[in-house]
Amino acid sequence: MRRHARRGEADREVTAPSERGADVGRRIGVGLMFGLWRPRVLGAWKVPATGPVILAVNHSHNIDGPMVMGVSPRPVHFLIKKEAFVGPLDPFLTGIGQLKVDRHSADRTAITQALDVLSNGGVLGIFPEGTRGEGDFASLRAGLAYFAVRSGAPIVPVAVLGSSEKRGRLIKGLPPLRHRVDVVYGDPFEAGDGSGRRTRRALDEATERIQKQLSAHLENARQLTGR
């Protein structure tokens, strides 16, 4: 599927991310994640089996995205910073249905592709904090609220715990091999207030509602897993 996105005076083709590619990415991810570490997945049944869904994932380590991609019950298209699309990773990540986004501008291509995922009934993965940090949902960007309100898709909070607890000896930037990583899915919820408003105030209010829901889920996940 191809669409045109307007940028200034010029039009350019936008290719919708591949659903089949995302499924391939999921199969690769599940093999790597379960082969290298010990994921414990809780609440995956809460992800709606069909229809558009947004997974809002906390982000404290580089393996958080691949971990969720691998253990998710459905193929996921993640919005990933363009800096990760380097060398052979560029065609690989694009081929498995992941979306390149420029975090420092209003990336119309990424926005169009993300909305296409949702309009086609797919799963969009977002790190609402915008970048890797404490992974506590303390500082959310407005992008998540925009996609949720614009599409009407429910948000499923996802807490990845244990990915940044320790560093392995063989590869210091990664958790130790066979280390347990918990992935906890929460109950889906709607970000909007039911009015259909898309104003700046409505998005700000939606962001506040989202942050409360995500923070509550993270606290529940920590109590559930003891982490």
Secondary structure, DSSP 8 states (H G I E B T S, - for coil): -EEEEEETTEEEEEE---HHHHHHHHHHHHHHHHHHSEEEEE-GGGS-SSS-EEEEE--SSTTHHHHHHHH-SS-EEEEEEGGG--TTHHHHHHHTT-EEE-TTS--HHHHHHHHHHHHTT-EEEE-TTSSSSSSS--S--THHHHHHHHH---EEEEEEESTTS---SSSTTS--TT-EEEEEE---B--S-SS---SHHHHHHHHHHHHHHHHHHHHHHHHHHT-
